[in-house]
């Protein structure tokens, strides 16, 4: 039975002696806590946590020749320290400082507002400027390069700071808390599984459940169609939206439902066990997919009718009135050279842009509402008082990856189409934000939503990319209700904060592997009102994303001047990003919004901070610096297709992600299907990869063979056989001859080999039936949240006019073969590329290459 605190203290000395002898040593910070009678089934104990998992204790009972003369003994169950709180760690996506109403935004976020009123607001919380890197830092307490996430997982390269692999010497907070007796779960976005380890072939050690989280419900990649996501429960793909009418099932609500169910189940099963939840919704990353009801609510408010410059001014005024920024904060000028002023836009463009932003705002408001439901679940079980809620607004600044004009299809941006004309986009006006779009808004709104700062996600040298905000609520502990904290914090500080407030130490070893030090600094000291104005304990922090970098040190910020807008991803990369920069200097203690560059007045400070950045870069695996963007999307990786040129399949299968399937981009290829058509004919999908927003399909339609390329939902090129296939055995072939040099040019900082044209021929039983030449092909990526499927089509189809998924193949598939004939660079090609690279290094700008369909 469980015993009272007085008796428990009486037993503590005896218990400690017994467990010390068994190898469970006491930590220096928190005394071991034991409940119940040791050896009894109800006994519990904390551990010192130096070694995870904790070693099994020595058997404490008695063993004789017979059971009646023996004494049983059970090892005590491991529990966290007494009064350890539940923890709800929330991080939203692609949201700048000026998004939530809590920090002056016009988008209503009442859940965040309520938490701020009962807790604390923080206005100097820093991210890394990009999704995967911030999230890796958040769950490990280490800098993003230290844990292999210098960029997103889809851009990983073969260097320790960039390989997208969280090494075994850097255990996550999920693993630490699990081994110390917490229940742990991860909901929503997982952008920390390598793209080359996302298939059912594994390995699974880099999936949430492999990184120490006991339960996972969410999607593995960087974003997802919220209406039809690539959704997993633990390691199994699930399709709860199948059969639901369009627009009635949405992941934002579904993951809240699943989290509420998890909270209730855990509490009903073991009310004494605290839980830790990482809650990472897809909002507000593109695609912006709110429900119709939320779009109507926001539209009725007319928040954006006067344009993005006025919005920026309004947010700035709100921020000063709320006191979340200093009264003397300056607003930098509108970037006319980058973004058109609102008054210069056509009426049609204004109408489109307002639609874009209303859908974005609805997505943010909808997400905040569903987060409120999850928080209420802790109230419903009576545990809200001792629940620590950390609500971080954005893993980076607002995204500008829709370009100046926005886009109905974000996949188009990643293939070099960053400025679709307004008249093209207006065709999607009435379905904007539905399952018919993979939408993003104009970068003008993104600039405004980063107020009082400038620039965007990806821009690691500007506060618009890295300065987030946060609220923290813990009713049992935080009494300085509604107050503001202005200390410098970084997402790497979250793990040490959680460890401090739970009384759990960082382990020395996990699974026998010595652990690297935690690199963050706890901010638990800020919970105490007496430390409201205390100096920040986090003194130095570097930032680097794709060659743009900065260094914070004791209030100073050295920044590289932005030399590339986020939508300019296809130019030649800066060959020397460490030195080939314009350096800017800011005193953030006097200049909150990074508005006054004083580099010219302080050359010695610039020199000092440049040297300090290099030291940090060497310390945390930032080197070698790489300013390439799009080129890294198609860089070779050690996936299960690496080095293979032939792939053979003899039975249907679905769900292979893009990063683990044969890529038909930038190469010649031949697809051959050996099928048998039954009496009465056949239809259905033979092979597909991608979906509604980019991909290809090889299928039977009305008994005729079809091969189709979906070029980012703007153009579909269709090869079709003239005749219905007769019953019996047939060989169907699609052969494509690529005209470009391939991805080998990327090694020379040159994109000329990708996205080139080629000629495709469809053959039936060896006879050509249709040949079409494409002037351009997709250079970079298919729709990443759709899979490579054989025998049917999961999620969305590549051509809604032809079929509706799953569109199962009714012919018998005997054999499907894919052969790749990747381009090889000739000696002459190499000489030309080397000469061009040398010219670039000498300082002559390389010609910008814009691959892809035009």
PyMOL commands that set and color helices and strands:
alter all, ss='L'
color gray80, all
select helices_A, chain A and resi 5-21+67-69+101-103+110-118+131-140+153-155+173-179+195-197+208-211+251-269+292-299+308-322+342-344+347-380+410-413+422-431+443-449+463-466+493-502+524-527+529-531+599-601+603-619+630-634+658-660+743-748+827-841
alter helices_A, ss='H'
color red, helices_A
select strands_A, chain A and resi 34-35+44-45+51-52+77-78+86-91+120-126+183-189+215-219+231-233+236-238+275-280+387-393+467-473+483-485+489-490+509-510+513-514+540-545+548-553+556-560+583-587+646-649+653-657+668-677+684-691+694-701+704-711+715-720+728-738+758-764+767-774+787-790+812-821
alter strands_A, ss='S'
color yellow, strands_A
deselect
rebuild
show_as cartoon
